[in-house]
Amino acid sequence: MSTPTDLLKVLTLMLPLACAILTLSAESSKPPVSIRAVYDGTLSPDVEVNTFRHIDRLFPSRVVRHGASVLPLPKSKHHLAGLSLSSGDRTYSLAEYLALNKVSGVLVLKNGAVALEEYRLGNTDASSWVSWSLVKSISSTLLGAAIQDGYVESLDDKVTKYLPQLSGSAYEGVSIRNLLQMASGVNWNETYTDPQSDRRHMLELQIAGRPGSILQFMAKLPRLSPPGTRWNYSTGETHILGALIRAAVKRPLAQYLSEKIWSKVGMESDATWWLESPGGLEVGGSGLSATLRDYGRFAVFVLGNGKASGAQIVPAGWFPDAGAPKLVGGHLVPYGYMWWSFGPDAEAIHQGAFEAVGIFGQFIYLNPRHQAAIVAWSAREKPTGSTVVSDSDFFASVVSALDKQGAIP
């Protein structure tokens, strides 16, 4: 029989363990660091990774519900063991590319099957990771769904038809097509690390959390050139697109994304999406967080020409058009409808390919001709400019290696 002295000894021995558990619990529940430090690129590597993995704690977020059935991602007969790639004047192994570019997860799909799936920096197949601007391509896909459903009539409709509050602003006369191509002609400074930029001003409005404040800010911006004559990358334009879709479909973007894609494609997990204010509008150009495999399932949906559960979710031919370079002001721009594209000067293997791209090194690369998709997460030091090995060279090497193992059908 235990004596009081024995129990006291046990409790004394367990006290340090209990304190350690409480400390770990407290650390895991701490909110991530300031979003300003994220955009400044001043986070330590471990804090940055933890923040990217729990990005939904930085702002109010809305859940994107998945459905009852899950799209399987079987193992491919193809593999990438021993992959090497040439970039610049050097040759790199797969391990070197992943380490040098701070890749925290990579998924390679060939014909819908997994040729490579690897997690790093503490991630697992259950981890979610922030998309950053990668979600712009998902927002533009929702516009395609709204057209297919009849909520939006045409890409040539004026933005003010759906957002009359922008009448009289620089967005008067701007078409949805102009908006999708980032060719509105409205002035915008996207510099992430400049506290005085328009992008950082938008971030400050999101921090303040006042409903409708971002759209009000966009309405005050000056016109720089006529619509359709000048390309200028703008996260603010995607926020307008999100507001337009919300007005057209008359429900939150997260709900519409769930109804049209997340529940129909067969996603395995719920996603989350930042809001500009508690209960408010989703931030159309940033802040979606999902698992690597579910980003991969979105890629399968795109390579399948936008069909899910037997239904055409976006108009037929939407993705080849959305992912193709566009003429803006007489110049061919490597940007489609909020998808980055590869122009005629790109490597032959990239012809017809397009990608969703987020700062800090987030990618969904799609190559329809080769039926290949690559999803990559990264935690690079700065929003831009800290890539060591060309990601495009990596993607080209992967697609080429897969093709050598089995000719294109």
VOGU-3710 file (C-alpha; in Angstrom, 3 decimals, decimal comma):
1> mstptdllkv> 0,000/0,000/0,000  1,311/3,472/-0,939  2,070/5,818/1,927  1,651/9,622/1,865  5,432/9,835/1,653  5,434/7,622/-1,489  2,745/9,767/-3,132  4,702/12,912/-2,328  7,793/11,437/-3,986  5,784/10,545/-7,132
11> ltlmlplaca> 4,260/14,022/-7,294  7,679/15,603/-6,849  9,081/13,525/-9,704  6,105/14,348/-11,960  6,152/18,100/-11,307  8,930/18,941/-13,836  7,164/16,859/-16,506  3,847/18,588/-15,821  5,504/21,991/-16,029  7,143/21,050/-19,332
21> iltlsaessk> 3,785/19,921/-20,777  2,117/23,140/-19,659  4,935/25,184/-21,170  4,660/23,368/-24,512  0,887/23,806/-24,459  1,250/27,507/-23,768  3,809/27,871/-26,559  1,582/26,089/-29,091  -1,382/28,302/-28,206  0,528/31,546/-28,509
31> ppvsiravyd> -0,626/33,667/-31,429  1,947/34,017/-34,201  4,009/37,142/-34,532  2,901/40,432/-36,021  1,869/40,263/-39,666  4,033/43,343/-40,252  7,132/41,305/-39,350  6,048/38,645/-41,842  5,919/41,141/-44,702  9,141/42,803/-43,542
41> gtlspdvevn> 10,878/39,432/-43,862  12,416/39,723/-40,394  11,230/36,462/-38,808  13,631/33,785/-37,615  13,268/30,530/-39,610  11,501/28,569/-36,862  9,051/31,375/-36,094  8,353/31,871/-39,790  7,529/28,190/-40,274  5,245/28,122/-37,228
51> tfrhidrlfp> 3,490/31,263/-38,459  2,941/29,903/-41,976  1,561/26,680/-40,520  -0,911/28,554/-38,272  -1,665/31,538/-40,476  -5,383/31,455/-39,635  -4,520/32,823/-36,166  -3,288/36,133/-37,588  -6,698/37,346/-38,760  -10,347/36,330/-38,473
61> srvvrhgasv> -10,862/33,471/-40,917  -13,767/31,585/-42,459  -13,768/27,809/-42,906  -14,000/26,247/-46,369  -15,813/22,963/-45,735  -14,777/19,763/-47,469  -17,256/17,080/-48,515  -17,976/13,509/-47,468  -15,970/11,771/-50,200  -12,216/12,047/-50,699
71> lplpkskhhl> -10,470/11,954/-54,070  -7,748/9,299/-53,776  -4,232/10,190/-54,844  -2,716/6,789/-55,654  1,000/6,128/-55,868  2,428/6,543/-59,344  4,594/3,986/-61,131  6,841/6,957/-61,842  9,374/8,101/-59,273  11,950/10,833/-58,883
81> aglslssgdr> 14,708/9,035/-57,026  18,064/10,372/-58,120  16,588/13,496/-59,728  19,117/16,180/-60,595  18,562/19,554/-62,222  20,703/22,110/-63,981  20,178/25,746/-63,096  22,541/28,508/-64,087  25,992/26,979/-64,269  25,401/24,347/-61,581
91> tyslaeylal> 23,791/20,954/-61,155  21,733/20,277/-58,024  20,300/17,149/-56,464  16,671/17,039/-55,335  17,827/17,277/-51,709  19,926/20,359/-52,485  17,033/22,111/-54,236  14,699/21,439/-51,312  17,231/22,612/-48,724  18,536/25,687/-50,543
101> nkvsgvlvlk> 15,061/26,950/-51,440  13,689/26,299/-47,925  10,992/23,982/-49,301  8,702/22,732/-46,531  6,596/20,399/-48,643  6,471/19,171/-52,233  3,932/17,044/-54,087  4,408/15,856/-57,674  1,473/14,364/-59,561  1,617/12,571/-62,896
111> ngavaleeyr> -1,745/11,622/-64,414  -3,318/12,230/-61,003  -0,969/9,854/-59,163  1,764/10,730/-56,656  5,315/10,505/-57,989  6,823/12,426/-55,051  5,494/13,569/-51,684  7,887/14,952/-49,115  7,461/17,088/-46,001  10,114/19,143/-44,243
121> lgntdasswv> 10,527/21,732/-41,480  8,112/19,915/-39,190  5,232/19,569/-41,647  3,217/16,368/-42,146  0,421/15,334/-44,494  -2,015/16,794/-41,941  -0,361/20,231/-41,877  -1,976/23,265/-43,465  0,132/25,989/-45,076  -0,594/29,500/-46,232
131> swslvksiss> -1,098/30,183/-49,928  -0,258/33,899/-50,045  -0,925/35,110/-53,618  -1,404/31,557/-54,843  -5,062/31,994/-53,813  -5,473/34,678/-56,495  -5,703/31,850/-59,025  -8,377/30,162/-56,909  -10,330/33,438/-56,715  -10,216/33,772/-60,506
141> tllgaaiqdg> -11,467/30,173/-60,736  -14,464/31,161/-58,609  -15,183/33,895/-61,152  -15,237/31,172/-63,805  -17,705/29,223/-61,678  -19,891/32,324/-61,290  -19,975/32,687/-65,080  -20,824/29,012/-65,508  -23,637/29,371/-62,953  -25,011/32,476/-64,665
151> yveslddkvt> -24,299/34,891/-61,809  -21,867/36,850/-64,012  -22,789/37,379/-67,646  -19,472/38,176/-69,331  -15,834/39,065/-68,773  -16,600/42,237/-70,676  -19,132/43,399/-68,067  -18,030/46,525/-66,256  -16,918/46,095/-62,658  -19,394/48,777/-61,547
161> kylpqlsgsa> -22,310/46,623/-62,758  -21,698/44,418/-59,710  -20,004/46,979/-57,453  -21,875/50,264/-57,977  -20,002/51,749/-55,002  -16,991/52,045/-57,342  -18,890/54,303/-59,749  -17,070/57,603/-60,185  -13,755/56,073/-59,090  -10,802/55,120/-61,282
171> yegvsirnll> -12,561/51,758/-61,731  -15,349/53,401/-63,735  -15,167/51,830/-67,199  -12,901/48,945/-66,098  -14,091/45,515/-67,283  -13,870/42,258/-65,377  -11,371/41,121/-68,019  -9,180/44,160/-67,241  -9,396/43,280/-63,554  -8,448/39,617/-64,109
181> qmasgvnwne> -5,447/40,660/-66,208  -4,264/43,282/-63,679  -4,719/45,830/-66,457  -7,204/48,255/-64,934  -4,882/51,232/-65,414  -5,278/52,162/-61,732  -2,088/53,092/-59,893  -0,787/50,577/-57,314  2,504/49,848/-55,516  2,798/46,157/-54,533
191> tytdpqsdrr> 6,155/46,390/-52,681  5,731/44,077/-49,652  8,619/45,363/-47,557  7,820/49,084/-48,011  5,578/50,300/-45,168  4,443/53,180/-47,420  3,293/50,986/-50,325  -0,345/50,467/-51,305  0,026/46,767/-50,439  1,113/47,598/-46,914
201> hmlelqiagr> -1,665/50,190/-46,582  -4,125/47,443/-47,501  -2,522/45,261/-44,827  -2,975/48,008/-42,222  -6,663/48,233/-43,121  -6,960/44,476/-42,642  -5,281/44,804/-39,243  -7,772/47,530/-38,284  -10,607/45,174/-39,260  -13,187/47,742/-40,361
211> pgsilqfmak> -15,738/46,225/-42,796  -15,531/47,575/-46,328  -12,456/49,714/-45,683  -10,272/48,044/-48,335  -12,821/48,623/-51,095  -13,153/52,233/-49,949  -9,379/52,602/-50,197  -9,361/51,108/-53,707  -12,026/53,611/-54,774  -9,685/56,501/-53,891
221> lprlsppgtr> -6,723/55,345/-56,001  -5,778/57,459/-59,046  -5,876/56,348/-62,650  -2,459/56,005/-64,293  -3,443/54,849/-67,787  -6,539/53,820/-69,770  -7,980/50,367/-68,952  -6,341/47,532/-70,864  -3,182/49,443/-71,813  -0,813/48,766/-68,896
231> wnystgethi> -0,099/45,701/-66,757  0,477/46,333/-63,045  0,370/43,547/-60,442  -2,051/44,443/-57,646  -3,356/42,427/-54,721  -5,977/45,142/-54,362  -7,429/44,156/-57,746  -8,015/40,621/-56,472  -9,796/42,012/-53,424  -12,115/43,859/-55,797
241> lgaliraavk> -12,620/40,608/-57,714  -13,549/38,863/-54,466  -16,036/41,609/-53,609  -17,499/41,339/-57,114  -17,953/37,566/-56,842  -19,492/37,966/-53,373  -21,965/40,526/-54,735  -22,829/38,346/-57,728  -23,331/35,000/-55,941  -24,776/36,587/-52,780
251> rplaqylsek> -22,853/34,421/-50,329  -19,376/34,330/-48,782  -16,494/33,279/-51,009  -15,527/30,488/-48,607  -19,038/29,052/-48,842  -19,050/29,314/-52,637  -15,579/27,717/-52,827  -16,867/24,885/-50,652  -20,020/24,398/-52,737  -18,352/24,505/-56,140
261> iwskvgmesd> -14,908/22,977/-55,568  -13,852/21,951/-52,058  -16,804/19,604/-51,460  -17,092/18,391/-55,062  -13,457/17,711/-55,989  -12,943/15,459/-52,958  -10,781/17,479/-50,608  -9,649/15,635/-47,495  -9,661/18,549/-45,044  -11,299/21,891/-44,407
271> atwwlespgg> -9,385/24,983/-45,477  -9,477/28,453/-43,914  -9,558/31,880/-45,575  -8,644/35,266/-44,108  -11,322/37,921/-43,675  -10,843/41,691/-43,858  -12,923/42,019/-40,659  -14,732/39,693/-38,235  -17,542/38,090/-40,228  -16,606/40,178/-43,263
281> levggsglsa> -15,343/39,690/-46,808  -12,617/37,183/-47,636  -9,284/38,675/-48,711  -9,400/37,573/-52,348  -5,656/37,863/-52,923  -4,159/36,158/-49,869  -4,696/34,084/-46,755  -6,125/30,718/-47,835  -4,599/27,839/-45,880  -4,922/24,155/-46,855
291> tlrdygrfav> -3,067/20,843/-46,845  -0,527/19,930/-49,514  -2,657/17,085/-50,837  -5,730/19,314/-51,128  -3,764/21,888/-53,115  -2,786/18,864/-55,232  -6,429/17,884/-55,659  -7,157/21,412/-56,847  -4,401/20,869/-59,425  -6,072/17,622/-60,545
301> fvlgngkasg> -9,339/19,552/-60,931  -7,622/22,147/-63,130  -5,860/19,528/-65,272  -9,250/17,830/-65,657  -10,554/20,997/-67,369  -12,615/22,103/-64,391  -14,910/19,109/-63,966  -15,902/17,732/-60,565  -18,480/15,144/-59,519  -19,470/14,806/-63,169
311> aqivpagwfp> -20,273/18,515/-63,534  -18,523/21,285/-65,466  -17,715/23,814/-62,721  -16,158/26,496/-64,951  -16,853/27,128/-68,648  -15,273/24,618/-71,040  -11,899/25,958/-72,109  -11,639/28,270/-69,100  -8,221/27,109/-67,894  -6,363/27,129/-71,235
321> dagapklvgg> -7,552/30,721/-71,648  -6,983/31,739/-68,024  -3,439/30,328/-68,045  -2,321/31,811/-71,355  -0,224/34,998/-71,711  -2,191/38,101/-72,737  -1,587/41,127/-74,907  -1,781/44,288/-72,809  -1,028/47,604/-74,475  0,564/45,795/-77,418
331> hlvpygymww> 2,929/43,778/-75,205  2,666/40,056/-74,443  2,501/39,695/-70,656  3,255/36,319/-68,961  0,042/36,605/-66,963  -3,435/35,339/-67,741  -6,496/35,597/-65,540  -4,594/35,762/-62,243  -2,423/32,812/-63,314  1,253/33,216/-64,249
341> sfgpdaeaih> 2,010/31,818/-67,687  5,032/30,815/-69,745  5,591/32,853/-72,907  6,882/31,701/-76,298  10,492/32,174/-75,173  10,176/29,648/-72,330  11,675/26,153/-72,513  9,763/23,846/-74,831  8,702/21,665/-71,921  6,893/24,659/-70,336
351> qgafeavgif> 4,815/25,455/-73,425  1,153/25,569/-72,388  2,054/25,416/-68,702  0,886/27,933/-66,109  1,170/28,371/-62,357  -0,296/29,881/-59,236  2,461/31,651/-57,298  2,665/33,010/-53,759  5,352/35,042/-52,038  7,962/33,211/-49,944
361> gqfiylnprh> 7,944/30,389/-52,540  4,467/28,830/-52,865  3,543/27,177/-56,177  0,972/25,148/-58,027  2,658/24,412/-61,363  0,417/22,866/-64,031  1,527/21,331/-67,299  -1,578/20,083/-69,157  0,358/18,748/-72,170  2,349/16,448/-69,885
371> qaaivawsar> -0,497/15,904/-67,357  1,879/16,882/-64,567  1,363/19,070/-61,522  3,806/20,213/-58,855  2,770/21,787/-55,561  5,542/23,318/-53,467  5,514/25,101/-50,114  8,459/27,157/-48,951  9,555/29,400/-46,083  12,092/31,676/-47,755
381> ekptgstvvs> 13,654/34,601/-45,933  11,909/37,442/-47,771  8,620/37,763/-49,657  10,600/37,968/-52,923  14,239/37,876/-53,971  15,548/35,072/-51,750  15,211/32,141/-54,163  18,520/30,294/-54,617  17,716/27,713/-57,310  15,305/28,520/-60,155
391> dsdffasvvs> 11,939/26,916/-59,431  11,115/26,860/-63,150  14,281/24,823/-63,762  13,187/22,402/-61,039  9,708/22,057/-62,575  11,198/21,462/-66,028  13,532/18,783/-64,672  10,692/17,010/-62,875  8,433/16,918/-65,931  11,303/15,776/-68,145
401> aldkqgaip> 12,290/13,018/-65,698  8,711/11,749/-65,527  8,407/11,718/-69,297  11,592/9,667/-69,654  9,979/6,980/-67,509  6,901/6,832/-69,710  6,235/8,622/-72,979  3,442/11,193/-73,116  0,240/9,287/-74,026
//
